[in-house]
């Protein structure tokens, strides 16, 4: 049996929709087990996607705050 390293195909493509559907009451123990099964490359990609999602949403929030700001006289 040849056990050479090969790239695992990621079954679940990471999109912003994945982060929008995160529930606050999720099972953290099951999540930890799932993350432990992921490869280092998969974890890195997930972290980058999460950071990008946060940055994008922070930008949207700042833009909306700016647009909705009213000057009181």
Secondary structure, 3 states (H helix, E strand, C coil): CCCCCCCCCCCCCCCHHHHHCCCCCCCHHHHHHHHHHCCHHHHHHHHHHHHHHHHHHHHHHHHHHHHHCCCCC
